[in-house]
């Protein structure tokens, strides 16, 4: 199949799944900003997106997209290393036009994966998972279930810990580098690769990535400062 047998096809899969994940990331960022304005409003959103069928279906789709994105990322990286052969061991000066993020996308991606795991432990495992287990008739701690839809409680509890604050900010930094390169690179793969548009997409990628990451970081920092007051 073209999408798996050719380098271009694999890059297309990477691009499409990446863009889909970016759209979700944008929604998640907008949702988190609600917590800064209204605790009740944020908890209402959390309750709406609890263990309902549409939320579960969306979570499953996101998980599949993320897994495909990771698999193809490793696949392309191994393919590129194999194609370069012994050249990758040669000490050469990096060309100015080759971005640092482009050279380190795999490492950045690994940091993003670890950060996602931390995020799932701190939030998903304490919010949606207990509701799913309860719905399946499995034993669930009563107190955990009572706080499942209280998203603000979990944000306050997580970001009152300076260790988590630092880890999340490092994660967001890696995410920024990953997005700034990945966004415009995806557009290039999908055909927006003439000189005029690729320069525009690079600018849009930098602006978009900065806004998204700063908004996520704002939630982390604000709730940490609140915990100190």
C-alpha positions, 0 to 999 in steps of 0.5 A: 500500500502506498501509504506504508510502502513509500517514503512519501506515503509514510510522511503523508500519514505522519502529516495527517495524524499530526495535524489531527493531534494539533487540532485536539491540542488546540481544543484542549488548550482552549478548554484549559483556559476556561479553568482560569476564568471559571472553576464551575465552567471548567468542571461543567466541561469536564462533566460533559466530557466524562465517560460519555460514549462520544468522549470515549469514542474521541479518546479511542480515536486520539489514541489510535492517531497518536500510536500511528503517529509514533510508529511512523515517526520511528519508521521514518527515523530508522529509514533515514538513518539507514539511507545515510549509512556511515555518513551519520557518523561523520563529523560535519557542521550543521547547515544553517537552514537545517533547524535544531528541532528538525535534527532532534524531532525523535528526542523531542517526540520521546519527551512529549510521550513521557510528558503525555504519560505523566499527564495521563497519570495525573488527570485521565487516570483520576477523571475518565478512568474511574468513571469508565471502571464504575460504568463497567461495574468494577470496584472504584474508590468512592472518593476518587469517583466523587472527584472524577469530574472536578477538574479544577481540584486535580489541576490545583492538586497537581500544580501546587507541587513544584516538581510537577510544575517544572516537569510540565514546563519542560514538557511544554518546551519540548512540545513547542520545538516539536510543533514549530517544526512539525506543523510547517513540515506537515504542510510542506508534505501535503503540497504547500511547498513553494517558497512563498507558502512555506515561509508563511507556514513557518511563520504561522507555525511559530506563532501558533505553537507559541500561543498554544504552549504559552496558554498551557504554561499560563495555567500551570504557572497561575495555579502554582502561584495561587497555591502559594497565596 
